[in-house]
Amino acid sequence: MLSGCWNLIGGDLRPESADFYVDPSGASGAFPTIRAALAAAEASSLPNRTIHLAAGTYEAATGETFPLELRGISLVGAGADRTILRGSGTAGIARPDVSNEAEVVAALVVGEVGKRPTTISDLSILSTGSPGAAGTEAIVCDRGDTSNLEPVPPNLIVSGVAIEGFEIGVRITSSLQALSGCNALVRASSFQSGSYGVFADGSIGDETSRFVSVQLGDGTSSGGNSFRLLQAEAERGVLSFFAGAGLATRRAVTRVTVQGNQFSDSDQGIFAYESAASGAAAGFVIVDNDFGALRNAGVQLFGYPIVDRLENNRFHDISTPDGREDITFLGVGMVIDSYNTDGFPQVRHARGNSFVENDQGLIFRSNRALRAGELQSNFGTMSDPGQNTFRCNGVGIRLIPRSVVGGDVFVAIDALQRSNIPFEGNGWDHAPPAVSPPLATFDGIDIYTAGTSIDVAGAIGGAMSPCPDDRPAGPPP
């Protein structure tokens, strides 16, 4: 007589289990493919279901078919260097606004509402096509329980995963089948050879947006992620200017934490764009990250994004390659820009960051006059000094077009009311920093202002190593 819960699986009557083992080498008691184990896991009524993968390569040649759809089911490998998934298939998700492809081709489709979180860990996911091929995505999470009103635990956890060769490594989005979008934690993982590492966007074409949320890094010494070799491709859809980013965020994104990550050898680190006020709670926290070397920008904020905390980040060696006649601006640590929207980004608390040896350190700009109260960034006050460092930013002897100059801080904002940006207690090549009038043409400028001023009381200078020859310190005050 049978007791407990049993299911008929593959013609065999087996007791229900929460753990399912796969070994392509044919080990006794293991499923031969992930697909077979997934069918068994889906038949189980137990809440915590995990598929364990032995070391090996899982691909079409071993009987796998992609994409694998994991709704509340976890997938755990034997290590990113030992367990390899190679393949993708049509996921039935249309995303023409990113890559001009009618449908997404994905390896894994995950996320569910009201179930245990899905964990993807300790494995590699490799593309079978050309690096960064349009429409290819390693992991798509399109369901979850994200709320704009209060924090909720992640419904997707990506840990110790190496992703290589996809246009998008992890897509965090929503779907018509869920009342809200994905909420993901990505930690201790690596992304390379694509166009985006992580792309978060709560919109579904012209449908109503559903909020999504993302956390990159968990704040531990080993929990940060690595983003490298990400670059834009020519003619890559209407959002091509997003590409080459470790993290790109678009619409209906809330509670974004980026902590302890490395962004290098790519076009840019973070690109955050919100074209309309979504009502999302202010929630960007960017702390303890390393941005550099990069070709375009460390962090770009356009439209409505709000950064509650920008702290202890390093922006360095961000530089446009020589001979780039098509550049719109030089390699820059951070951009804060209205970009044809009715909003203007805010960086409410910037402390302890370093902007060193970039073409340009920090840019504020708007193509419209800002209204009273829109300019809310704070880079230091007398009671709470910024302790940010701006040094050795400039073009120097490089051969880029000579119509552009580099420097530390550029403020190109026309405000309807006279405004000052609090910028007190920061470090410069020399103190006080030189404030230059509009149309200044010398390289290595300390501060360029046009329309809005910055308050640099309490500036700290000197007692620092000289700037290298290709990064001038700028003129004395």
KARA-V974718 format. One record per residue. N is the residue number from 1. RES is the residue in one letter. PHI is phi in radians with two decimals (none if undefined). D_LAST is the distance of its C-alpha to the last C-alpha in Angstrom with 1 decimal. Layout:
BEGIN
n->[N	N]
res->[RES	RES]
phi->[PHI	PHI]
d_last->[D_LAST	D_LAST]
END
This chain:
BEGIN
n->[1	2	3	4	5	6	7	8	9	10	11	12	13	14	15	16	17	18	19	20	21	22	23	24	25	26	27	28	29	30	31	32	33	34	35	36	37	38	39	40	41	42	43	44	45	46	47	48	49	50	51	52	53	54	55	56	57	58	59	60	61	62	63	64	65	66	67	68	69	70	71	72	73	74	75	76	77	78	79	80	81	82	83	84	85	86	87	88	89	90	91	92	93	94	95	96	97	98	99	100	101	102	103	104	105	106	107	108	109	110	111	112	113	114	115	116	117	118	119	120	121	122	123	124	125	126	127	128	129	130	131	132	133	134	135	136	137	138	139	140	141	142	143	144	145	146	147	148	149	150	151	152	153	154	155	156	157	158	159	160	161	162	163	164	165	166	167	168	169	170	171	172	173	174	175	176	177	178	179	180	181	182	183	184	185	186	187	188	189	190	191	192	193	194	195	196	197	198	199	200	201	202	203	204	205	206	207	208	209	210	211	212	213	214	215	216	217	218	219	220	221	222	223	224	225	226	227	228	229	230	231	232	233	234	235	236	237	238	239	240	241	242	243	244	245	246	247	248	249	250	251	252	253	254	255	256	257	258	259	260	261	262	263	264	265	266	267	268	269	270	271	272	273	274	275	276	277	278	279	280	281	282	283	284	285	286	287	288	289	290	291	292	293	294	295	296	297	298	299	300	301	302	303	304	305	306	307	308	309	310	311	312	313	314	315	316	317	318	319	320	321	322	323	324	325	326	327	328	329	330	331	332	333	334	335	336	337	338	339	340	341	342	343	344	345	346	347	348	349	350	351	352	353	354	355	356	357	358	359	360	361	362	363	364	365	366	367	368	369	370	371	372	373	374	375	376	377	378	379	380	381	382	383	384	385	386	387	388	389	390	391	392	393	394	395	396	397	398	399	400	401	402	403	404	405	406	407	408	409	410	411	412	413	414	415	416	417	418	419	420	421	422	423	424	425	426	427	428	429	430	431	432	433	434	435	436	437	438	439	440	441	442	443	444	445	446	447	448	449	450	451	452	453	454	455	456	457	458	459	460	461	462	463	464	465	466	467	468	469	470	471	472	473	474	475	476	477]
res->[M	L	S	G	C	W	N	L	I	G	G	D	L	R	P	E	S	A	D	F	Y	V	D	P	S	G	A	S	G	A	F	P	T	I	R	A	A	L	A	A	A	E	A	S	S	L	P	N	R	T	I	H	L	A	A	G	T	Y	E	A	A	T	G	E	T	F	P	L	E	L	R	G	I	S	L	V	G	A	G	A	D	R	T	I	L	R	G	S	G	T	A	G	I	A	R	P	D	V	S	N	E	A	E	V	V	A	A	L	V	V	G	E	V	G	K	R	P	T	T	I	S	D	L	S	I	L	S	T	G	S	P	G	A	A	G	T	E	A	I	V	C	D	R	G	D	T	S	N	L	E	P	V	P	P	N	L	I	V	S	G	V	A	I	E	G	F	E	I	G	V	R	I	T	S	S	L	Q	A	L	S	G	C	N	A	L	V	R	A	S	S	F	Q	S	G	S	Y	G	V	F	A	D	G	S	I	G	D	E	T	S	R	F	V	S	V	Q	L	G	D	G	T	S	S	G	G	N	S	F	R	L	L	Q	A	E	A	E	R	G	V	L	S	F	F	A	G	A	G	L	A	T	R	R	A	V	T	R	V	T	V	Q	G	N	Q	F	S	D	S	D	Q	G	I	F	A	Y	E	S	A	A	S	G	A	A	A	G	F	V	I	V	D	N	D	F	G	A	L	R	N	A	G	V	Q	L	F	G	Y	P	I	V	D	R	L	E	N	N	R	F	H	D	I	S	T	P	D	G	R	E	D	I	T	F	L	G	V	G	M	V	I	D	S	Y	N	T	D	G	F	P	Q	V	R	H	A	R	G	N	S	F	V	E	N	D	Q	G	L	I	F	R	S	N	R	A	L	R	A	G	E	L	Q	S	N	F	G	T	M	S	D	P	G	Q	N	T	F	R	C	N	G	V	G	I	R	L	I	P	R	S	V	V	G	G	D	V	F	V	A	I	D	A	L	Q	R	S	N	I	P	F	E	G	N	G	W	D	H	A	P	P	A	V	S	P	P	L	A	T	F	D	G	I	D	I	Y	T	A	G	T	S	I	D	V	A	G	A	I	G	G	A	M	S	P	C	P	D	D	R	P	A	G	P	P	P]
phi->[none	-1.55	-2.15	1.42	-1.73	-2.25	-2.31	-1.54	-2.21	1.02	1.51	-1.92	-1.56	-2.19	-1.17	-1.10	-2.43	-1.71	-2.17	-2.31	-1.95	-2.19	-2.54	-1.17	-1.40	1.55	-1.05	-1.07	1.48	-1.74	-1.29	-1.36	-2.40	-1.12	-1.02	-1.17	-1.15	-1.14	-1.08	-1.18	-1.15	-1.17	-1.36	-1.39	-1.67	-1.25	-1.34	-1.77	-2.07	-2.31	-1.74	-1.80	-1.83	-1.26	-1.03	2.57	-1.91	-1.94	-2.71	-1.03	-1.13	-1.78	1.68	-1.47	-2.20	-2.17	-1.41	-1.61	-1.78	-1.99	-1.82	1.30	-2.09	-1.68	-2.32	-2.18	-1.71	-1.73	2.29	-1.10	-1.58	-2.12	-1.98	-2.21	-1.77	-2.32	2.67	-2.86	-2.72	-1.08	-1.73	1.25	-2.12	-1.55	-2.45	-1.18	-1.36	-1.87	-2.09	1.16	-1.67	-1.16	-2.44	-1.47	-1.89	-2.25	-1.57	-2.26	-2.10	-2.36	1.87	-2.69	-1.68	1.26	-2.13	-1.06	-1.12	-1.55	-1.94	-1.99	-2.58	1.01	-2.75	-1.97	-2.17	-2.04	-1.40	-1.71	-1.74	-1.20	-0.97	1.29	-0.97	-1.01	1.50	-1.65	-2.44	-1.28	-2.21	-1.98	-1.93	-2.12	-2.49	3.00	-2.24	-1.09	-2.16	-1.41	-1.56	-2.67	-1.13	-2.31	-1.10	-1.15	-1.74	-2.31	-2.13	-1.91	-2.45	1.13	-1.93	-1.85	-2.05	-2.50	1.66	-1.66	-1.02	-2.20	-1.28	-2.23	-1.73	-1.98	-2.61	-2.37	-2.58	-1.23	-1.50	-2.23	-1.40	-2.62	-1.81	-1.28	-2.22	-2.07	-1.99	-2.08	-2.44	0.87	-2.12	-2.29	-2.32	-2.71	1.02	-2.70	-1.84	-2.42	-1.37	-2.19	-2.16	-1.97	-2.73	-1.49	-1.54	-2.24	1.04	-1.65	-1.32	-1.08	-1.31	-2.18	-1.16	-2.23	-2.52	-2.58	-2.23	-1.84	1.54	-2.00	1.54	-1.60	-1.14	-1.87	-1.65	-1.36	-1.91	-2.02	-2.15	-2.65	1.00	-1.87	-2.61	-1.30	-1.98	-1.07	0.99	-1.70	1.37	-1.24	-1.86	-1.06	-1.28	-1.30	-1.19	1.33	-1.88	-1.13	-2.29	-2.10	-2.16	-2.19	-1.83	0.97	-1.95	-2.35	0.94	-1.80	-2.09	-2.18	-2.43	1.29	-1.81	-2.04	-2.02	-2.60	0.88	-2.38	-1.29	-2.73	-1.55	-2.17	-2.18	-2.06	-2.37	-2.26	-1.48	-2.62	-1.11	-1.70	1.40	-1.19	-1.13	-1.00	-2.84	-1.36	-2.18	-2.17	-2.42	1.06	-1.82	-2.03	-1.97	2.60	-1.38	-2.40	-1.70	-2.21	-2.74	-1.39	-2.33	-2.13	-2.05	-2.27	1.52	-1.85	-1.00	-2.15	-1.84	-1.24	-2.44	-2.14	-2.42	1.01	-1.67	-2.05	-1.94	-2.60	0.93	-1.74	-2.63	-1.26	-1.07	-1.01	1.39	-1.43	-1.30	-1.68	-1.20	-1.67	-2.80	-1.28	-0.99	-2.40	-1.11	-2.59	-2.12	-2.15	-2.55	-1.27	0.81	1.03	-2.04	-1.57	-1.96	-2.49	-1.10	-2.19	-2.06	-1.34	-2.65	-1.92	-2.47	1.25	-1.55	-2.11	-2.07	-2.35	1.05	-1.93	-1.06	-2.39	-1.41	-2.55	-2.24	-1.88	-2.75	-2.66	-1.66	-2.52	-1.29	-1.36	-1.46	-1.01	1.58	-1.33	-1.52	-2.04	-1.30	-2.42	-1.91	2.43	-2.24	-1.12	-1.42	-2.49	-0.99	-1.16	0.96	-1.52	-2.08	-2.18	-2.54	1.01	-1.64	2.99	-1.43	1.19	-1.57	-1.19	-1.78	-1.13	-0.90	-1.38	-1.39	-2.07	-2.22	-1.85	2.92	-1.49	-2.35	-2.10	-2.13	-2.07	-2.26	-1.82	-1.85	-1.20	-2.14	-0.98	-2.29	-2.14	-1.70	-1.12	-2.47	-1.64	1.28	-1.94	-1.73	-2.36	-1.06	-2.66	-2.14	-1.28	-1.20	-1.33	-1.77	-1.82	-1.33	-0.95	1.24	-1.11	-2.07	-1.52	-1.46	1.30	-1.01	-1.35	-2.38	-1.95	-2.21	-2.60	1.77	-2.32	-1.81	-2.22	-1.71	-1.93	-1.02	1.25	-1.10	-2.04	-2.56	1.36	0.97	-2.26	-1.14	-1.09	-1.31	-1.16	-1.00	-1.56	-2.40	-1.16	-1.39	1.56	-1.29	-1.21	-1.14]
d_last->[90.8	87.1	84.9	81.2	79.3	80.3	79.2	80.9	78.4	79.3	83.0	82.6	82.8	79.9	78.7	75.5	72.5	68.8	68.0	68.8	68.5	68.0	68.7	69.1	71.1	73.9	73.9	76.7	76.0	72.7	72.2	71.8	69.0	66.2	68.0	71.2	69.4	67.6	70.9	72.2	69.1	69.4	73.0	72.2	71.9	70.0	66.4	64.6	65.3	63.6	64.3	63.7	63.2	64.4	62.5	63.0	62.0	62.9	63.3	65.8	67.7	68.4	69.6	66.5	65.7	62.3	60.7	61.7	61.6	60.9	61.4	61.0	62.0	59.7	59.5	58.8	58.8	59.3	55.7	53.3	54.4	58.1	58.6	57.7	58.2	58.2	59.0	58.4	60.4	60.3	59.3	60.4	56.9	55.5	51.7	51.3	47.9	46.2	48.0	50.4	53.2	56.1	56.5	54.8	56.2	55.6	56.8	56.9	57.1	56.7	56.3	58.8	59.0	60.5	61.1	59.9	56.5	56.8	55.3	54.6	53.9	54.2	54.8	53.3	53.5	53.4	53.6	56.5	54.8	51.9	48.6	47.1	50.1	49.8	51.6	51.9	51.0	51.8	52.1	52.4	52.6	53.7	55.3	54.4	54.0	50.4	49.9	47.1	48.4	48.4	47.5	50.4	51.0	50.4	53.4	52.2	50.9	49.8	49.6	49.5	50.0	48.8	48.5	48.2	48.7	48.8	46.8	46.2	46.7	47.4	47.8	47.6	49.3	52.3	55.7	58.4	60.5	58.2	57.1	53.6	51.5	50.7	48.8	47.8	46.4	45.4	44.8	44.9	45.4	44.1	43.6	43.2	44.2	44.1	42.1	41.5	41.9	42.6	43.0	43.5	44.9	47.4	48.6	51.8	51.6	52.3	54.0	52.8	49.9	50.5	47.7	46.8	44.7	43.3	42.1	40.6	40.9	42.6	40.1	42.0	40.8	43.3	43.1	40.1	40.7	39.6	38.7	38.5	39.5	39.3	38.6	39.3	42.2	42.6	44.6	44.7	45.5	43.5	41.2	40.3	36.6	37.3	38.7	37.4	36.4	37.5	37.9	38.3	39.2	40.5	42.7	44.2	42.4	41.9	41.0	39.1	38.0	36.3	36.1	35.8	36.1	34.9	33.9	33.7	34.7	35.0	33.4	32.0	32.5	33.1	33.8	34.6	35.9	37.9	39.0	40.6	40.7	43.2	43.5	42.5	41.3	37.6	37.7	35.1	34.2	32.0	31.6	31.5	31.6	30.3	29.1	28.9	29.5	29.9	29.9	28.8	27.5	27.7	28.5	29.1	30.1	31.7	33.5	34.8	34.0	32.9	31.4	32.3	30.6	28.0	27.7	27.2	27.1	25.6	24.3	24.0	24.9	25.4	25.4	27.3	29.7	29.5	31.4	31.4	31.7	32.7	29.6	28.4	25.1	23.7	24.6	22.8	23.0	23.9	24.7	25.5	27.4	30.2	31.8	34.4	35.6	35.9	34.0	30.5	29.9	28.8	27.2	28.2	27.0	24.5	24.1	23.6	23.0	21.1	19.5	19.2	19.8	20.7	20.2	18.5	18.2	19.1	20.2	21.4	23.5	26.6	28.8	30.0	28.8	28.8	31.1	30.4	30.5	29.9	26.3	27.1	24.7	23.3	20.7	20.6	21.4	21.3	25.0	24.7	21.3	20.5	20.2	19.2	17.2	14.9	14.4	15.2	16.0	16.4	19.3	18.9	22.1	24.4	26.7	26.4	26.3	23.4	23.1	21.1	17.7	16.7	13.9	13.7	14.5	16.0	17.5	20.1	22.3	24.1	25.6	28.5	27.0	23.5	22.3	19.6	19.5	19.4	16.8	16.7	16.9	15.7	14.3	11.3	10.5	8.0	7.7	6.5	5.9	4.0	7.2	9.0	12.3	15.6	16.9	13.7	15.4	13.2	14.1	12.4	10.2	8.8	10.3	12.5	14.4	17.7	20.0	19.0	15.9	15.2	14.9	12.5	13.8	14.7	12.1	13.2	11.5	13.0	16.8	17.1	18.7	17.0	16.8	19.9	20.0	20.6	17.7	14.4	11.4	9.2	6.5	3.8	0.0]
END
